[in-house]
Amino acid sequence: MFFADYSRACIWAMLPGANGLPDPATRETVRTDAPTPVDLKLGPGGDLFYVDVGGGTIRRIRYD
């Protein structure tokens, strides 16, 4: 599960626990320089996209 904090400009991931549900103990920082992130979506190639509402753009976080 990915989630963002608009005021902190951060995006995190919460990995699944033993029961398959997101486990808060497994939270990982994905990006600490994500300006005004809202509306996170996974793209067909596995990249994460988000709307930078303050900048009026759609941004991509690419995974290699």
ZIFENPE-V607466 format. One record per residue. N is the residue number from 0. SS is DSSP state (helix for helix, strand for strand, loop for the rest). PHI is phi in whole degrees, -180 to 180 (NA if undefined). OMEGA is omega in degrees with one decimal (* if undefined). Layout:
# ZIFENPE-V607466
n=N ss=SS phi=PHI omega=OMEGA
n=N ss=SS phi=PHI omega=OMEGA
This chain:
# ZIFENPE-V607466
n=0 ss=loop phi=NA omega=175.1
n=1 ss=strand phi=-104 omega=175.5
n=2 ss=strand phi=-150 omega=-173.8
n=3 ss=strand phi=-130 omega=175.1
n=4 ss=strand phi=-123 omega=-178.1
n=5 ss=loop phi=-58 omega=-174.8
n=6 ss=loop phi=-75 omega=178.5
n=7 ss=loop phi=-93 omega=-178.6
n=8 ss=loop phi=59 omega=-178.5
n=9 ss=strand phi=-127 omega=172.8
n=10 ss=strand phi=-129 omega=-179.8
n=11 ss=strand phi=-125 omega=171.3
n=12 ss=strand phi=-124 omega=174.4
n=13 ss=strand phi=-119 omega=-175.6
n=14 ss=strand phi=-79 omega=-179.9
n=15 ss=strand phi=-71 omega=175.0
n=16 ss=loop phi=-89 omega=-178.1
n=17 ss=loop phi=-61 omega=-179.6
n=18 ss=loop phi=-89 omega=179.0
n=19 ss=loop phi=88 omega=178.9
n=20 ss=loop phi=-90 omega=177.3
n=21 ss=strand phi=-56 omega=-177.3
n=22 ss=strand phi=-111 omega=-178.9
n=23 ss=strand phi=-57 omega=179.5
n=24 ss=strand phi=-73 omega=-177.9
n=25 ss=strand phi=-106 omega=-178.1
n=26 ss=strand phi=-63 omega=178.2
n=27 ss=strand phi=-128 omega=176.3
n=28 ss=strand phi=-78 omega=177.0
n=29 ss=strand phi=-96 omega=-177.4
n=30 ss=strand phi=-152 omega=177.6
n=31 ss=loop phi=-108 omega=-179.2
n=32 ss=loop phi=-125 omega=-177.4
n=33 ss=loop phi=-101 omega=-176.1
n=34 ss=loop phi=-66 omega=175.9
n=35 ss=loop phi=38 omega=-176.2
n=36 ss=strand phi=-78 omega=171.0
n=37 ss=strand phi=-144 omega=173.2
n=38 ss=strand phi=53 omega=178.4
n=39 ss=strand phi=-80 omega=177.9
n=40 ss=strand phi=-142 omega=172.2
n=41 ss=strand phi=-89 omega=177.6
n=42 ss=loop phi=-87 omega=-177.1
n=43 ss=loop phi=-64 omega=178.6
n=44 ss=loop phi=-92 omega=179.5
n=45 ss=loop phi=93 omega=176.6
n=46 ss=loop phi=-75 omega=177.6
n=47 ss=strand phi=-101 omega=178.0
n=48 ss=strand phi=-114 omega=173.8
n=49 ss=strand phi=-148 omega=176.8
n=50 ss=strand phi=-87 omega=170.8
n=51 ss=strand phi=-91 omega=-172.3
n=52 ss=loop phi=-64 omega=179.1
n=53 ss=loop phi=-73 omega=-179.6
n=54 ss=loop phi=-93 omega=179.0
n=55 ss=loop phi=70 omega=-178.4
n=56 ss=strand phi=-130 omega=170.5
n=57 ss=strand phi=-106 omega=-177.4
n=58 ss=strand phi=-114 omega=-179.7
n=59 ss=strand phi=-119 omega=170.4
n=60 ss=strand phi=-109 omega=-174.5
n=61 ss=loop phi=-93 omega=174.9
n=62 ss=loop phi=-110 omega=-179.4
n=63 ss=loop phi=-96 omega=*
